[in-house]
Amino acid sequence: MSSSFFGGDVVFSERQHTRLVTTRTVTFTCACCGETVIQERFPARMYLYCSDECRGEAETEITPSQAQQQPFYPPAF
């Protein structure tokens, strides 16, 4: 697979198939810092964090309810 980057577009081509993916302007509220941000992003299901710092901070935080949860083990048959 080869990819080329120019402007906010990425072109993926593999043998007979070519796909052009473009960025779009999205507005969302960061789940970590609560800031409303406007960014150019590639299409995705949901945008949660405004930066890598917020993503890292949110991943390292463990709430007391998460710490008390027991892992689920399905019943053995």
N, CA, C and O of each residue as an XYZ file, in Angstrom:
308
protein
N       0.852     -1.160      0.000
C       0.000      0.000      0.000
C       0.899      1.224      0.000
O       1.859      1.293      0.768
N       0.602      2.167     -0.836
C       1.359      3.415     -0.855
C       0.418      4.544     -0.484
O      -0.776      4.499     -0.781
N       0.963      5.550      0.165
C       0.135      6.696      0.520
C       0.889      7.975      0.197
O       2.109      8.042      0.341
N       0.173      8.960     -0.228
C       0.732     10.271     -0.520
C      -0.052     11.293      0.267
O      -1.267     11.169      0.421
N       0.638     12.305      0.767
C      -0.038     13.332      1.545
C       0.138     14.663      0.854
O       1.266     15.086      0.600
N      -0.954     15.329      0.547
C      -0.887     16.693      0.035
C      -2.110     17.458      0.482
O      -3.241     17.138      0.117
N      -1.849     18.497      1.298
C      -2.942     19.349      1.756
C      -3.773     18.699      2.832
O      -3.072     18.710      3.844
N      -4.709     18.247      3.043
C      -5.514     17.561      4.046
C      -6.070     16.330      3.437
O      -7.016     15.752      3.972
N      -5.505     15.888      2.302
C      -6.016     14.709      1.621
C      -4.982     13.595      1.695
O      -3.779     13.844      1.614
N      -5.450     12.393      1.846
C      -4.574     11.231      1.811
C      -5.110     10.308      0.737
O      -6.300      9.992      0.715
N      -4.229      9.876     -0.156
C      -4.630      8.967     -1.221
C      -4.021      7.611     -0.936
O      -2.800      7.482     -0.848
N      -4.863      6.599     -0.791
C      -4.411      5.234     -0.608
C      -4.679      4.480     -1.904
O      -5.781      4.547     -2.449
N      -3.686      3.774     -2.391
C      -3.926      2.982     -3.597
C      -3.284      1.612     -3.417
O      -2.144      1.485     -2.970
N      -4.036      0.620     -3.771
C      -3.556     -0.748     -3.679
C      -4.076     -1.486     -4.904
O      -5.271     -1.763     -5.007
N      -3.197     -1.797     -5.813
C      -3.520     -2.452     -7.076
C      -4.612     -1.712     -7.840
O      -4.335     -0.658     -8.412
N      -5.824     -2.215     -7.871
C      -6.892     -1.637     -8.679
C      -7.762     -0.649     -7.927
O      -8.665     -0.054     -8.517
N      -7.514     -0.460     -6.645
C      -8.404      0.350     -5.830
C      -7.712      1.630     -5.374
O      -6.584      1.580     -4.883
N      -8.372      2.774     -5.531
C      -7.855      4.057     -5.046
C      -8.947      4.728     -4.231
O     -10.113      4.746     -4.626
N      -8.549      5.288     -3.072
C      -9.517      5.957     -2.209
C      -8.940      7.289     -1.762
O      -7.777      7.357     -1.364
N      -9.730      8.336     -1.823
C      -9.326      9.673     -1.396
C     -10.062     10.002     -0.101
O     -11.292     10.007     -0.067
N      -9.313     10.273      0.957
C      -9.894     10.612      2.250
C      -9.520     12.058      2.559
O      -8.338     12.403      2.575
N     -10.512     12.899      2.802
C     -10.246     14.316      3.066
C     -10.580     14.651      4.516
O     -11.388     13.981      5.159
N      -9.946     15.688      5.003
C     -10.217     16.147      6.361
C     -11.457     17.018      6.350
O     -11.883     17.512      5.306
N     -12.029     17.198      7.534
C     -13.170     18.091      7.680
C     -13.014     18.867      8.981
O     -12.347     18.412      9.910
N     -13.627     20.025      9.038
C     -13.581     20.851     10.233
C     -14.650     20.360     11.199
O     -15.829     20.286     10.852
N     -14.223     20.023     12.425
C     -15.163     19.528     13.436
C     -15.058     20.383     14.690
O     -13.986     20.889     15.021
N     -16.165     20.536     15.375
C     -16.221     21.249     16.651
C     -16.699     20.261     17.697
O     -17.741     19.627     17.528
N     -15.940     20.127     18.782
C     -16.312     19.203     19.847
C     -15.757     19.696     21.170
O     -14.890     20.568     21.198
N     -16.249     19.145     22.257
C     -15.780     19.488     23.593
C     -14.872     18.371     24.082
O     -15.253     17.201     24.062
N     -13.680     18.728     24.519
C     -12.697     17.758     25.011
C     -13.232     17.106     26.282
O     -13.696     17.796     27.190
N     -13.165     15.778     26.346
C     -13.670     15.030     27.495
C     -12.764     15.190     28.719
O     -13.196     14.920     29.840
N     -11.527     15.622     28.525
C     -10.589     15.758     29.642
C     -10.599     17.175     30.222
O     -10.839     17.365     31.414
N     -10.335     18.168     29.365
C     -10.200     19.539     29.869
C     -11.493     20.352     29.758
O     -11.599     21.416     30.368
N     -12.472     19.872     28.994
C     -13.746     20.564     28.878
C     -13.744     21.736     27.921
O     -14.734     22.464     27.847
N     -12.651     21.947     27.178
C     -12.544     23.051     26.240
C     -13.277     22.717     24.946
O     -13.228     21.576     24.486
N     -13.952     23.693     24.358
C     -14.564     23.513     23.051
C     -13.519     23.871     22.007
O     -12.976     24.975     22.021
N     -13.234     22.930     21.093
C     -12.170     23.126     20.109
C     -12.716     22.935     18.699
O     -13.688     22.211     18.480
N     -12.066     23.602     17.749
C     -12.362     23.454     16.335
C     -11.070     22.981     15.688
O     -10.053     23.671     15.751
N     -11.106     21.798     15.061
C      -9.909     21.220     14.459
C     -10.229     20.594     13.113
O     -11.375     20.242     12.832
N      -9.192     20.460     12.277
C      -9.283     19.698     11.034
C      -8.942     18.259     11.384
O      -7.846     17.986     11.871
N      -9.867     17.335     11.141
C      -9.663     15.930     11.494
C     -10.106     15.038     10.348
O     -10.947     15.421      9.534
N      -9.533     13.846     10.293
C     -10.007     12.835      9.372
C     -11.293     12.241      9.938
O     -11.473     12.248     11.156
N     -12.183     11.731      9.108
C     -13.449     11.182      9.593
C     -13.241     10.061     10.613
O     -12.394      9.188     10.426
N     -14.021     10.099     11.688
C     -13.973      9.076     12.732
C     -15.333      9.051     13.416
O     -16.162      9.934     13.192
N     -15.561      8.050     14.243
C     -16.846      7.932     14.934
C     -17.075      9.078     15.902
O     -18.111      9.742     15.858
N     -16.098      9.310     16.782
C     -16.284     10.308     17.822
C     -14.928     10.939     18.152
O     -13.903     10.257     18.162
N     -14.934     12.220     18.414
C     -13.727     12.931     18.801
C     -13.841     13.229     20.285
O     -14.789     13.889     20.711
N     -12.879     12.750     21.088
C     -12.973     12.917     22.532
C     -11.968     13.917     23.087
O     -12.310     14.706     23.968
N     -10.735     13.900     22.588
C      -9.669     14.681     23.208
C      -9.086     15.685     22.227
O      -8.964     15.408     21.034
N      -8.724     16.866     22.749
C      -8.216     17.934     21.902
C      -6.725     17.784     21.597
O      -6.244     18.364     20.624
N      -5.986     17.025     22.400
C      -4.552     16.879     22.173
C      -4.061     15.543     22.728
O      -4.793     14.838     23.422
N      -2.817     15.212     22.414
C      -2.220     13.981     22.937
C      -2.026     14.068     24.450
O      -2.085     13.051     25.142
N      -1.794     15.281     24.967
C      -1.631     15.451     26.413
C      -2.926     15.099     27.143
O      -2.905     14.407     28.161
N      -4.051     15.581     26.615
C      -5.350     15.267     27.243
C      -5.657     13.780     27.142
O      -6.191     13.199     28.087
N      -5.333     13.155     26.019
C      -5.570     11.733     25.853
C      -4.740     10.930     26.868
O      -5.254     10.007     27.499
N      -3.477     11.280     27.021
C      -2.612     10.585     27.971
C      -3.061     10.780     29.405
O      -3.027      9.843     30.203
N      -3.479     11.988     29.736
C      -3.949     12.280     31.090
C      -5.226     11.501     31.403
O      -5.381     10.978     32.506
N      -6.133     11.424     30.442
C      -7.395     10.707     30.656
C      -7.164      9.201     30.768
O      -7.879      8.525     31.507
N      -6.185      8.668     30.051
C      -5.924      7.231     30.101
C      -5.271      6.818     31.411
O      -5.432      5.678     31.845
N      -4.536      7.727     32.049
C      -3.861      7.374     33.301
C      -4.755      7.550     34.521
O      -4.474      6.990     35.580
N      -5.839      8.328     34.380
C      -6.757      8.526     35.504
C      -7.622      7.288     35.703
O      -8.196      6.767     34.747
N      -7.715      6.822     36.933
C      -8.601      5.703     37.259
C      -9.521      6.168     38.372
O      -9.064      6.578     39.439
N     -10.802      6.103     38.122
C     -11.761      6.517     39.132
C     -11.937      5.407     40.164
O     -11.683      4.243     39.853
N     -12.363      5.733     41.378
C     -12.555      4.699     42.400
C     -13.522      3.597     41.973
O     -13.328      2.434     42.327
N     -14.566      3.954     41.210
C     -15.504      2.922     40.778
C     -14.846      1.954     39.789
O     -15.176      0.768     39.775
N     -13.923      2.448     38.968
C     -13.209      1.568     38.040
C     -12.254      0.662     38.797
O     -12.069     -0.494     38.418
N     -11.643      1.171     39.861
C     -10.684      0.377     40.630
C     -11.388     -0.746     41.396
O     -10.787     -1.793     41.637
N     -12.654     -0.543     41.782
C     -13.379     -1.541     42.559
C     -14.063     -2.586     41.694
O     -14.514     -3.608     42.211
N     -14.150     -2.358     40.402
C     -14.839     -3.304     39.536
C     -14.072     -4.616     39.459
O     -12.848     -4.627     39.322
N     -14.788     -5.697     39.545
C     -14.206     -7.015     39.412
C     -14.258     -7.416     37.940
O     -15.219     -7.089     37.244
N     -13.240     -8.118     37.464
C     -13.294     -8.573     36.076
C     -14.408     -9.583     35.870
O     -14.720    -10.362     36.771
N     -15.002     -9.573     34.697
C     -16.088    -10.492     34.401
C     -15.510    -11.790     33.845
O     -14.769    -11.770     32.863
N     -15.839    -12.889     34.457
C     -15.437    -14.193     33.962
C     -16.697    -14.961     33.557
O     -17.547    -15.235     34.404
N     -16.828    -15.310     32.286
C     -18.028    -16.033     31.863
C     -18.066    -17.422     32.498
O     -17.016    -18.002     32.772
N     -19.248    -17.953     32.731
C     -19.350    -19.266     33.346
C     -18.779    -20.350     32.445
O     -18.933    -20.300     31.225
N     -18.130    -21.315     33.044
C     -17.571    -22.437     32.309
C     -18.661    -23.472     32.035
O     -19.462    -23.769     32.920
N     -18.700    -24.007     30.861
C     -19.717    -25.006     30.519
C     -19.135    -26.385     30.507
O     -19.846    -27.353     30.239
